[in-house]
């Protein structure tokens, strides 16, 4: 379970890219996932965040703190 809350950017994908939505985590470079709906993309990116953090730890890399963004 991820205790830290990272901001997630959700954007629609073009039909050429398969449609649906892309969820990316700007604080974690390369951390992203997709889904057929914005909600699915958000659920899927939670797994990507966990995997990103686990891999960073395994490689001995620092894990960025979540940035603070205005609501």
C-alpha positions as CSV (number, residue, x, y, z in Angstrom):
1,X,0.0,0.0,0.0
2,X,1.3,3.4,-0.9
3,X,1.2,5.8,2.0
4,X,2.3,8.8,0.1
5,X,-0.2,10.5,-2.2
6,X,1.2,11.6,-5.6
7,X,-0.7,13.9,-7.9
8,X,-1.9,12.1,-11.0
9,X,-2.5,13.7,-14.4
10,X,-5.3,12.1,-16.5
11,X,-5.5,12.8,-20.2
12,X,-7.6,11.3,-23.0
13,X,-5.8,9.2,-25.5
14,X,-6.4,9.7,-29.2
15,X,-8.2,7.0,-31.2
16,X,-4.8,6.4,-32.9
17,X,-3.3,5.6,-29.5
18,X,-6.1,3.2,-28.7
19,X,-8.5,5.5,-27.0
20,X,-9.3,5.6,-23.3
21,X,-7.3,7.6,-20.8
22,X,-3.6,7.9,-19.8
23,X,-2.8,8.4,-16.1
24,X,0.7,9.7,-15.4
25,X,2.5,10.6,-12.2
26,X,4.7,13.7,-12.9
27,X,6.7,13.2,-9.6
28,X,7.7,9.7,-10.7
29,X,9.3,9.9,-14.1
30,X,8.0,7.2,-16.5
31,X,5.3,6.1,-14.1
32,X,2.0,5.8,-16.0
33,X,-0.9,3.5,-16.9
34,X,-4.0,3.6,-18.9
35,X,-7.7,2.6,-18.8
36,X,-10.9,2.7,-20.6
37,X,-12.3,5.4,-18.3
38,X,-10.6,8.0,-16.1
39,X,-11.5,6.0,-13.1
40,X,-10.0,2.8,-14.5
41,X,-6.8,4.7,-15.4
42,X,-6.6,6.1,-11.9
43,X,-7.0,2.6,-10.3
44,X,-4.4,1.1,-12.7
45,X,-1.8,3.8,-12.0
46,X,-1.9,3.0,-8.3
47,X,-0.3,-0.4,-9.1
48,X,2.2,1.4,-11.3
49,X,3.1,3.7,-8.4
50,X,3.7,0.7,-6.1
51,X,5.9,-1.0,-8.7
52,X,7.8,2.2,-9.4
53,X,8.6,2.7,-5.8
54,X,9.6,-1.0,-5.3
55,X,11.9,-0.9,-8.3
56,X,13.5,2.4,-7.1
57,X,14.1,0.9,-3.7
58,X,15.6,-2.3,-5.3
59,X,18.0,-0.1,-7.3
60,X,18.9,2.0,-4.3
61,X,17.4,5.2,-5.7
62,X,15.8,8.0,-3.8
63,X,12.0,8.1,-3.8
64,X,10.7,11.6,-4.5
65,X,8.2,13.0,-2.0
66,X,4.9,14.0,-3.5
67,X,4.8,17.6,-4.8
68,X,2.4,20.0,-3.3
69,X,-0.1,21.2,-5.8
70,X,-2.9,23.8,-5.4
71,X,-6.4,22.1,-5.4
